[in-house]
Amino acid sequence: MDFTQTQSNLSLGFLSHSSTAPTPRRSQVTDDEPFSFQIDSSSRDAPPFPLQLMEKQTKDEVENEDRKSDDEVKEDDEEEEVEEFRILGHSMCLKRRRDGESLSSYSSSSKRASIEPPVGLESRQSAVRVWGNQPLCVADPDVFGIMEKEKQRQFKGIELIASENFVCRAVMQALGSHLTNKYSEGMPGARYYGGNQFIDEIETLCCERALAAFGLDSDNWGVNVQPYSCTSANFAVYTGLLLPGDRIMGLDTPSGGNTSHGYYTPNGRKVSGASIFFESLPYKINPQTGYVDYDKLEERALDFRPKILICGGSSYPREWDYARLRQIADKCGAMLMCDMAQISGLIAAKVMILFQFLTN
């Protein structure tokens, strides 16, 4: 609320019955306090508590009032219109200041208040700036300590998960940049929030580089670089091409498939979003050879009739027969989708060729 233009000529005090009369004393007032409190000694029969509410005072006014004698205080009290009444058994005193005195004192104090900044504002601003520039080890030493432990685990251990590679400093700098401050829902040129012109530039550049990395023609292929993991990317494909309850087929998780391909436990418990929202049927590897049994896969696909046939997995070390998978998908009327998160580096290096067999 803005009180700079208001004019107050009322002050309210509570009077309490007491056997001993306290010594009248004015309280110290600072510029940081929005109100000042003082003891009202106008009624000797009922000594008051220090609950008189008055407008904010400046330093000059406080110093001048502190130098006033008790006689001057009484004169000030005599210049006020006083009305006493009782509420719920408590004596109350309503004081009205003279209009001329109130307007002159308030106008001078309001002018000074509008010019002079509140005491302590600069120090508070400085404290906020210091806090914002603190490194993590100072701002949150607990989290920093745990992160250091994880760093040592990565440095001293041997990672056998191919996708958990060590990123370079440039990647870490980009991931820990000021871009984290910005909402960027939507697509380039069609965002829900404003101020995304530079986010659009980054995403457009990333899309162009992704197509170039895999040697794809932008006239025939598109790319979405927003998913941060294969699970979110897979689910984006499902929701874009399927309706709830539609059928999908993917490699069983114990055989090396990813849980996002519609995995459910042997007792039928659905543990992934794909298995909850869609009807999934897994296919498996031949336990004797370790390869996908394509004949069995074709038999089950023709019977199940999935809308999406998924190839690729998290821990399947064999190369896929993409040409055979394309034939099976065409026979059962399914789209062929490849989860290539684990082998994308090999595909970009042209060691593996598969895009010609996939549905675009």
C-alpha angles and dihedrals in degrees: 000000000000113000096170094100099039124103119211124189097164130093125179127208134180119222121205129191111242135161095226125054115225120222111262110248134167118229123235114256128203130194090246092063114086092204138029128219128207139168115257109221097175093108114058093180093061112028109214132232117236096263103118110135116215137167122272115282131207126233093258092053092048093050092048092049093048089057093053118106125230089260091057090050090053090050089053090051091050090055090060126083107238127201121180126198140149131248121187091343095310122117112233131190123208115197126192120196121221110267095234094048093045095049096046096046094044095047092052093046093046091052092052091045091053092051102039117063117231115273111262096020094114092047091051091048090050091050091052091050091050091050092049091053096049117117118237092257089064100033095048114004092173094061091039091055093052091048090052090053090053090049091054090047090055094045096048099038133071114239115213095178105100096207092054094077124155109260122218125250092258091059092049090049092052093047092049097046135114089270087088088073094066133085110219107170115161131027132302108293092011108069129150092223131050127239095054099121093112093041087055090053092052094047093046091050090049092052092051092050093047093055091046092049092057095037095243127155113237089216091065103025137049130192136206112203097180101092112095096200141023091252094059091042092052093048090050089057092049095050091045096052106024142056122224109282096025117136130255134176126205141156113287113255095235087053092054103277126132121258089235089068091079103281122179129173123260090258090057101258111149110224103170135061091240092057092045098051099030137039108251133189118188126213122209143212125255103261091212097054104021090229128116110268098233094182091055090043092055092048093052094043093054089050097043097039099206122195091219126034111198126206127181129058148194101257109015106124096189127092115252125239096232094175091056091046089052090054092050092049091051092050094053095037096246134141113243113231126182124206097206099166093119097045103034092113091057091049093049088050089054091241089124126036118201114130093091089065098047131090111256 
